[in-house]
Amino acid sequence: MNAKQKKIAFMVLQYALLILAALVIIYPILYVIGISLMNSGEAASYPPHVIPHQMDLGNFKKAMDTAPLGHFMLNSLMVSLIVTFSQMVTASLAAYAFAFLEFPYKNTLFIVFLSTMMIPGESTLIPNYLTMRSLGWINTYQGLTLPFMATAFGTFLLRQFFLTLPKELFDAARIDGCGKFRFLWSIVLPLARPALGTLGVYSFITTWNQYLWPLLMTNDTNMRTVQIGIGMLQFQDATAWNVVMAGVVIILLPSLLVLILGQKQLIKGLTSGAVKG
Amino acid sequence: MLQKKSRRELLYAALYLSPSLLIFLIFVFYPMIKTFYLSLYLTNPHGDPVVWKGIQNYAKLIASEDFRKSLVASSLFILYTVPGTIMLALILAVMANVKLRGIGIFRMIFSSTIGVSVASAATIWMFLLAPGGNGMLNHFLNSLGFSNVSWLVTTQTALPAIALMTVWMGLGFNFIIIIGGLQSLPEDVYESARIDGANGWKQFWYITVPLLSPTLFFVIVVDTINAFQAFGQFNILTQGGPDRASNVIVYSIYQEAFVNSRFGPASAQAVILFLIILVLTLIQFRIGEKKVHYQ
């Protein structure tokens, strides 16, 4: 084999391995999509297979009829949007103070922010639940969203980004008589769009996928989020796997869509935090 | 006393910090202290402390067979998930960190599980792990000549089966972080290694792994903490069973607090969870600082 043939052989091998790995990873998702398109006889047939012989879109309708998935989606969407928006606001404000302002106890306060990352949500779950219950906020949007409206991770992410902006920007704006808040609003935030995008995608997916808190916070079907609602499909009819899988496809779509659209930003943001942080 | 100027600065900064601080105060710091407080009492079903127990709640926990089982289940779960996820993600990242046509599609597929929620992942795997010959995993085993396994209802296999699902779910996040680390490695080190005649395998062990250690260290810490906090897959797939074999700590807290309404003993478990995660983070940072190669 000459050098060129070797190179081609190596490339073929690389592609073969990549395709194999991709198939293994995506297999469960492909399988779910396959099952969701099968009629119940085919879904339960032996041996199991992935590609449906006949397309049957009826499962999606059946899934929507069995449980109010549309309603659950709306709840999840509301909760995710409220949390994402709030986190972007609170984190931008805090990150701005840590990046641009000089004030006493700055380091201490920064450590206070970071220390919240060391406290697992499961350790604060019981008092938070009791607080919400005593306020009568079970089955409300404020109950589902308020505890997540601030984020140390997001503050840290934005601060790191703000620090890369030239300090002269701040001085120049001040000389021009630009107030501090206006500086944040009309100069820093537009420049920080990539970092805000990362935070947005991350917050949205994390909130959309939340499980334990919404499980505790809702007991009324009308207020359930999709992640909790998906369980309802199983208990309705244990054997109708094709309908359950149609439900799974429906709830997977939004987060996969956000992921595909925002993947570049997410990867950039998450890795910069991990690698430099 | 702070000077007038710095006091003004502090007040001004407080304007920007207060929204976050307020949320942290109400929903992180206050409840953490309240958890400590509740852990010393027995409560009524409303969660009001009624009987002072002091450290008895803790003493009982430590002596209890069930809690020991929970600690074992959580530790095994970490052991089953963390090393496997990181090794697989590292392999995927090395494979995908090349310049090939269409590599972007592979990277997207490898990172795709980051968008899959624990509820949908658990539902999907409930199906894949179905006990009869209809379950895909059993079907594969059958075609390799093995017999069926009742994955989720057998004491020995429930935890490994949930771990398998969790590894799959964690690959996306780990892949994203590790390939980010790979891409930030300096090209010139590899260049000189190639000139010195180091082959791909040697380059991987003597250059990539050491240089990547900060990133690997980061994912070890994050994965371990995540594994300790896992809940959804247990609630959906096994409810802690069979025979408490998968009754990990967070599931045990959930049962005790929200099913049995024993908020005091549940809080004691929550405090122990907090301490474990705290110690784990501190130890790992200590070791990490010594062993990790920083540029």
Contacts between the chains, C-beta under 8 A, distances in Angstrom:
chain1	res1	chain2	res2	distance
A	11	B	100	7.1
A	14	B	95	7.4
A	14	B	98	6.6
A	14	B	100	6.4
A	15	B	100	7.2
A	17	B	95	6.1
A	18	B	95	5.9
A	18	B	96	7.1
A	18	B	100	7.8
A	18	B	103	7.8
A	18	B	106	4.9
A	21	B	91	8.0
A	21	B	92	6.0
A	21	B	95	6.4
A	21	B	106	7.8
A	21	B	110	7.2
A	22	B	106	5.6
A	22	B	109	4.5
A	22	B	110	7.1
A	25	B	92	7.9
A	25	B	109	6.1
A	25	B	110	6.3
A	25	B	112	7.3
A	25	B	113	7.0
A	25	B	168	7.4
A	25	B	171	6.5
A	26	B	109	5.3
A	26	B	112	6.8
A	28	B	124	5.1
A	28	B	125	7.1
A	28	B	128	6.2
A	28	B	168	6.8
A	29	B	112	7.3
A	29	B	116	7.5
A	29	B	124	7.6
A	31	B	124	7.6
A	31	B	127	8.0
A	31	B	128	7.2
A	31	B	136	6.6
A	32	B	124	5.3
A	32	B	127	7.7
A	35	B	127	7.3
A	44	B	134	6.8
A	46	B	133	6.1
A	46	B	134	6.0
A	47	B	133	7.7
A	47	B	139	5.9
A	48	B	134	5.8
A	48	B	135	7.7
A	48	B	136	5.6
A	48	B	139	5.4
A	89	B	19	7.2
A	90	B	19	4.5
A	90	B	20	4.6
A	90	B	23	6.9
A	91	B	20	7.2
A	93	B	16	4.4
A	93	B	17	7.3
A	93	B	19	6.1
A	93	B	20	7.3
A	94	B	16	6.1
A	94	B	17	5.3
A	94	B	19	7.6
A	94	B	20	4.5
A	96	B	16	5.8
A	97	B	13	4.6
A	97	B	16	3.9
A	97	B	17	5.3
A	101	B	9	6.9
A	101	B	12	6.9
A	101	B	13	5.0
A	101	B	16	7.3
A	102	B	9	6.2
A	103	B	6	6.9
A	103	B	9	4.1
A	103	B	10	4.8
A	103	B	12	7.1
A	103	B	13	4.0
A	104	B	2	5.8
A	104	B	6	4.8
A	104	B	7	7.9
A	104	B	9	6.9
A	104	B	10	5.3
A	105	B	10	6.9
A	106	B	13	7.5
A	109	B	13	8.0
A	109	B	17	6.4
A	109	B	21	7.9
A	112	B	21	7.6
A	112	B	24	7.4
A	113	B	20	7.0
A	113	B	24	7.4
A	116	B	24	5.3
A	116	B	28	4.9
A	116	B	29	7.8
A	118	B	277	7.2
A	118	B	278	6.0
A	118	B	281	6.1
A	119	B	28	5.7
A	119	B	32	5.5
A	119	B	274	6.6
A	120	B	225	7.2
A	120	B	228	7.5
A	120	B	229	5.5
A	120	B	273	6.3
A	120	B	274	6.3
A	120	B	277	5.4
A	121	B	229	7.4
A	122	B	229	5.7
A	122	B	231	7.3
A	122	B	250	5.0
A	122	B	253	6.3
A	122	B	270	6.4
A	122	B	273	6.0
A	123	B	32	6.4
A	123	B	35	5.8
A	123	B	270	4.5
A	123	B	271	6.9
A	123	B	273	5.6
A	123	B	274	4.0
A	123	B	277	8.0
A	124	B	27	7.0
A	124	B	28	6.1
A	124	B	31	3.8
A	124	B	32	5.4
A	124	B	35	6.3
A	124	B	270	7.8
A	125	B	31	7.9
A	125	B	253	7.3
A	125	B	257	7.4
A	125	B	270	6.9
A	126	B	31	7.6
A	126	B	34	7.9
A	126	B	35	6.2
A	126	B	38	6.6
A	126	B	47	7.3
A	126	B	253	7.9
A	126	B	257	5.2
A	126	B	263	5.6
A	126	B	266	6.1
A	126	B	267	5.6
A	126	B	270	6.3
A	127	B	30	7.1
A	127	B	31	3.6
A	127	B	34	3.8
A	127	B	35	5.9
A	127	B	38	7.0
A	128	B	27	5.9
A	128	B	31	5.0
A	129	B	257	7.7
A	129	B	258	7.5
A	130	B	46	7.9
A	130	B	47	4.2
A	130	B	263	7.4
A	131	B	26	7.8
A	131	B	31	7.3
A	133	B	47	7.7
A	146	B	23	7.3
A	146	B	27	7.0
A	147	B	23	7.3
A	147	B	27	4.0
A	149	B	19	7.8
A	149	B	23	5.2
A	150	B	19	6.7
A	150	B	20	3.9
A	150	B	21	7.9
A	150	B	22	7.9
A	150	B	23	3.7
A	150	B	24	5.9
A	151	B	20	7.8
A	152	B	24	7.8
A	155	B	20	6.5
A	180	B	12	7.7
A	205	B	114	7.3
A	205	B	115	6.0
A	208	B	117	7.0
A	209	B	116	7.9
A	209	B	117	3.5
A	209	B	118	6.7
A	209	B	119	7.6
A	211	B	117	7.1
A	211	B	118	5.4
A	211	B	119	5.5
A	211	B	231	6.8
A	211	B	232	3.9
A	211	B	235	7.7
A	212	B	231	5.0
A	212	B	232	6.7
A	212	B	250	7.8
A	212	B	254	7.4
A	215	B	235	7.4
A	216	B	258	6.3
A	226	B	119	7.9
A	227	B	117	5.5
A	227	B	118	7.6
A	227	B	119	4.0
A	227	B	120	7.7
A	227	B	232	7.7
A	228	B	119	7.3
A	230	B	119	5.3
A	230	B	120	6.5
A	230	B	123	5.9
A	231	B	119	7.2
A	231	B	123	7.9
A	231	B	236	6.7
A	234	B	123	7.3
A	234	B	126	7.8
A	241	B	127	5.8
A	244	B	123	6.5
A	244	B	127	7.6
A	245	B	123	8.0
A	245	B	124	7.6
A	245	B	127	7.0
A	248	B	120	4.9
A	248	B	123	5.4
A	248	B	124	6.2
A	251	B	117	7.3
A	251	B	119	7.7
A	251	B	120	5.8
A	252	B	115	7.4
A	252	B	116	6.5
A	252	B	117	7.7
A	252	B	120	5.4
A	255	B	115	4.3
A	255	B	116	7.5
A	255	B	117	6.7
A	256	B	112	6.9
A	256	B	115	4.6
A	256	B	116	7.8
A	258	B	115	7.2
A	259	B	111	7.8
A	259	B	112	7.0
A	259	B	114	6.6
A	259	B	115	3.8
A	260	B	108	7.0
A	263	B	108	6.3
A	263	B	111	6.8
A	266	B	114	7.8
A	266	B	176	7.3
A	267	B	111	7.1
A	267	B	176	5.3
A	267	B	179	7.9
A	267	B	180	6.4
A	268	B	180	8.0
A	270	B	173	7.9
A	270	B	176	5.8
A	270	B	177	6.3
A	270	B	180	6.9
A	271	B	176	6.7
A	271	B	177	6.1
A	271	B	179	7.7
A	271	B	180	2.4
A	271	B	181	6.9
A	271	B	183	7.7
A	271	B	184	7.6
A	272	B	180	7.6
A	274	B	177	4.8
A	274	B	180	6.5
A	274	B	181	7.0
A	274	B	215	6.0
A	274	B	218	4.8
A	274	B	219	7.6
A	275	B	180	5.8
A	275	B	181	5.3
A	275	B	184	5.2
A	275	B	214	7.1
A	275	B	215	5.9
A	277	B	218	7.6
